[in-house]
């Protein structure tokens, strides 16, 4: 009895890998063995960088809030501490948005934080 293969499934699997490797340079996008290796590496990088993006966005928000707080006469630490004492529950993302798009509202929050520090 001849050996049976599942050619359609094999072809589909290889096609999926080669499609995922489109845009890679030279044989990394043409040769199945290399395409498989480097597309798996690309998936690893994308998994890692989805987490790193969250970290870098939070640090950007903190930098923006710090700049706006210093313009209002406070440090970042004092601003956050004062807002916590005033029981204002705004996250860093919203504070950064306020600092960028609504500077008057941010100044009012900074004044509130100053009042609650002393």
Residue, then its C-alpha position, 0 to 999 in steps of 0.5 A: x500500500x502506498x504511503x499517504x500524505x496530506x498534501x493540501x494541509x501541508x501546502x496550506x500550512x506552508x502558504x500561511x508561513x510564506x504569507x506571514x513572511x511577506x516583506x522580509x528581505x531576500x530568502x527570508x520571504x521565499x524559502x519556507x525553512x527561513x520564512x518559518x524561522x524568521x516569522x516565528x521570531x517576528x511573532x516573538x518580537x511583536x508579543x514582547x513589544x505589545x507589552x513594551x508599548x504599554x510601558x513606554x506610553x505610561x512613561x510618556x504620560x508621566x513626562x507630559x504630566x511632569x512638564x505641565x506640573x512644573x509649569x504650574x509650580x509643582x513637581x510630579x510627585x507633589x502633584x500626584x500626592x496632592x491629588x491623592x489627598x484631594x481624592x481626585x482619581x484621574x489616571x496618568x493618561x487622563x492627566x496627560x490629555x488634560x495637560x495637553x488639550x485643556x491646560x486651564x483645567x489642568x491648572x485648576x487641578x494643580x491648584x487643588x493639589x497645592x491646597x491639599x499639600x499643606 
